[in-house]
Amino acid sequence: MPQTKAIISIENVVASASVDQTIDLNEIVRLFPDVEYHPEQFPGLVFRLRSPKTATLIFNSGKMVCTGAKSEAQAKKAVRAVVSKLKKGGIEIFNEPVIVIQNIVASAGLGGKVHLEEAARKLERSMYEPEQFPGLIHRMKEPKTVILLFASGKLVCTGAKKEVEVYQAVTNLHNLLEEKDLMIY
């Protein structure tokens, strides 16, 4: 992984999955009383796991969305665990889930403060409107991510599909800020 002084923490990994078959959500509710299902408010059922601590939305189309994982591996493990629990509980599932990472949200600290107004002028694809939002919004082309950068040097990176992209994005931005003399230590 690229080197950076930034301390990066993955906060949430969102994965979609499909078992490519219809699933009877009412049957899941009958067999698993802990699930949350309010079809009049939302068409998905919420299946929570304690470990890894995640929530997986299950739709009758067989599609699922898992949130709350702290890594790609944990998101995949959570989806597989939910499918395994459903099977063990008596729900017929014929296919293994096809899992795709949709978004990784991470936070980081760059170890120094940032001149946001100057950064907005010097960095392409950046927007800073402090009366609307206290952070600078930087749209990075490679890897394709969006970074919310604050004057404190803290940031939120979103849009990555792989953990390595988070590290690349934060490193690229940090190097760019250093290069343009926008960091204050």
ABEGO torsion letter per residue (X at the ends): XBBBABBBBBABBBBBBBAGBBBBAAAAAAABAABBBBAAABABBBBBBAOBBBBBBBBAAGBBBBBGBABAAAAAAAAAAAAAAAAAAGBBBABBBBBBBABBBBBBBAGBBBBAAAAAAABBGBBBBAAABABBBBBBAOBBBBBBBBAAGBBBBBGBABAAAAAAAAAAAAAAAAAAGABBX
